[in-house]
């Protein structure tokens, strides 16, 4: 409806302008024709008739005209708003008002005071139509922007809920598996208590992660190698062990290098990348490597998998919310990981170019204490 109104206003404005210039051309042509005919006809009184015709055409044009002599006396007038004598004081007052609108024209000793063409009213109407068109365009833009923001906000909330369920899915599934083992064996498997404790702890951390969103990040010293080892230690017992096995390795020289940040959020970002790699290897055998090293004053943690990799058409916007290469995915995990790394820790999260699989690299500044 609004688009149709904009089209109508635009067409209406064009019609007004075209009609004005067409009528102006017709009137000018008629004046020229009659004056030229009177001056060249050769019959008696033709010149006087031509002047009368010219005066008549000026009258029809509707332009207010007042002519004064060198002494300031009104000698002629056309299209006045009143039918009064030329020496009426209102005529001179009107002449001064016309001069404020348009500068007077001097012809010899005479001064011509003139007002606006009636078509100015039409042009004012055109200006109003244009203003309405602009207002309508702004309204359309505001309406579309509001709808887009509402849609994006709704999608983000849904995606956040799905991400929460996704985060909790691993420990819940794991807990169900441990429970089945307890039921099927007279004696609990070795280390079961530790696994159950780890899953319960993870559920608690997931809850804390979402509490951290929107709050300032903590500034603790984090050993990046130890963090990688901790995340790998949680995922290893929960990876496929019989068919399509996945091996999770850690390649780090030690617990370092040390970075400064929020351990809950950084662990979340790393787990999102590891979970992304696990999903990429779903249904096939493969290896995931968490490689930690340092380059000058930067710490680099790479999550490397030998899966199918990221399609070329998705690489440019893989970190945008809503982008997912998995069927049924909401595309929030990588977006949250990048936000944690870059917005909260002044780092960088990129997808590196590889011939096989995918490599996501987290780059963080090493702590000043480590550099000292």
Rosetta blueprint (number, residue, H / E / L):
1 X L
2 X H
3 X H
4 X H
5 X H
6 X H
7 X H
8 X H
9 X H
10 X H
11 X H
12 X H
13 X H
14 X H
15 X H
16 X H
17 X H
18 X H
19 X H
20 X H
21 X H
22 X H
23 X H
24 X H
25 X H
26 X H
27 X H
28 X H
29 X H
30 X H
31 X H
32 X H
33 X H
34 X H
35 X H
36 X H
37 X H
38 X H
39 X H
40 X H
41 X L
42 X L
43 X L
44 X L
45 X L
46 X H
47 X H
48 X H
49 X H
50 X H
51 X H
52 X H
53 X H
54 X H
55 X H
56 X H
57 X H
58 X H
59 X H
60 X H
61 X H
62 X L
63 X L
64 X L
65 X E
66 X E
67 X E
68 X E
69 X L
70 X L
71 X L
72 X L
73 X L
74 X E
75 X E
76 X E
77 X E
78 X E
79 X L
80 X L
81 X L
82 X L
83 X L
84 X L
85 X L
86 X L
87 X L
88 X L
89 X H
90 X H
91 X H
92 X H
93 X H
94 X H
95 X H
96 X H
97 X H
98 X H
99 X H
100 X H
101 X H
102 X L
103 X L
104 X L
105 X E
106 X E
107 X E
108 X L
109 X L
110 X E
111 X E
112 X E
113 X E
114 X E
115 X L
116 X L
117 X L
118 X L
119 X H
120 X H
121 X H
122 X H
123 X H
124 X H
125 X H
126 X H
127 X H
128 X H
129 X H
130 X H
131 X H
132 X H
133 X H
134 X H
135 X H
136 X H
137 X H
138 X H
139 X H
140 X H
141 X H
142 X H
143 X H
144 X H
145 X H
146 X H
147 X H
148 X H
149 X H
150 X H
151 X H
152 X H
153 X H
154 X H
155 X H
156 X H
157 X H
158 X H
159 X H
160 X H
161 X H
162 X H
163 X H
164 X H
165 X H
166 X H
167 X H
168 X H
169 X H
170 X H
171 X H
172 X H
173 X H
174 X H
175 X H
176 X H
177 X H
178 X H
179 X H
180 X H
181 X H
182 X H
183 X H
184 X H
185 X L
186 X L
187 X L
188 X L
189 X L
190 X L
191 X L
192 X H
193 X H
194 X H
195 X H
196 X H
197 X H
198 X H
199 X H
200 X H
201 X H
202 X H
203 X H
204 X H
205 X H
206 X H
207 X H
208 X H
209 X H
210 X H
211 X H
212 X H
213 X L
214 X L
215 X L
216 X L
217 X L
218 X L
219 X L
220 X E
221 X E
222 X E
223 X E
224 X H
225 X H
226 X H
227 X H
228 X H
229 X H
230 X H
231 X H
232 X H
233 X H
234 X H
235 X H
236 X H
237 X L
238 X L
239 X L
240 X L
241 X L
242 X L
243 X L
244 X L
245 X L
246 X E
247 X E
248 X E
249 X E
250 X E
251 X E
252 X L
253 X L
254 X L
255 X L
256 X L
257 X L
258 X E
259 X E
260 X E
261 X E
262 X L
263 X H
264 X H
265 X H
266 X H
267 X H
268 X H
269 X H
270 X H
271 X H
272 X H
273 X H
274 X H
275 X H
276 X H
277 X H
278 X H
279 X H
280 X H
281 X L
282 X L
283 X L
284 X L
285 X L
286 X E
287 X E
288 X E
289 X E
290 X E
291 X E
292 X E
293 X E
294 X E
295 X E
296 X L
297 X L
298 X E
299 X E
300 X E
301 X E
302 X E
303 X E
304 X E
305 X E
306 X L
307 X L
308 X L
309 X L
310 X L
311 X L
312 X H
313 X H
314 X H
315 X H
316 X L
317 X L
318 X L
319 X L
320 X L
321 X L
322 X L
323 X L
324 X L
325 X L
326 X L
327 X L
328 X L
329 X L
330 X L
331 X L
332 X L
333 X H
334 X H
335 X H
336 X H
337 X H
338 X H
339 X H
340 X H
341 X H
342 X H
343 X H
344 X H
345 X H
346 X L
347 X L
348 X E
349 X E
350 X E
351 X E
352 X E
353 X L
354 X L
355 X L
356 X L
357 X L
358 X E
359 X E
360 X E
361 X E
362 X E
363 X E
364 X E
365 X E
366 X E
367 X L
368 X H
369 X H
370 X H
371 X H
372 X L
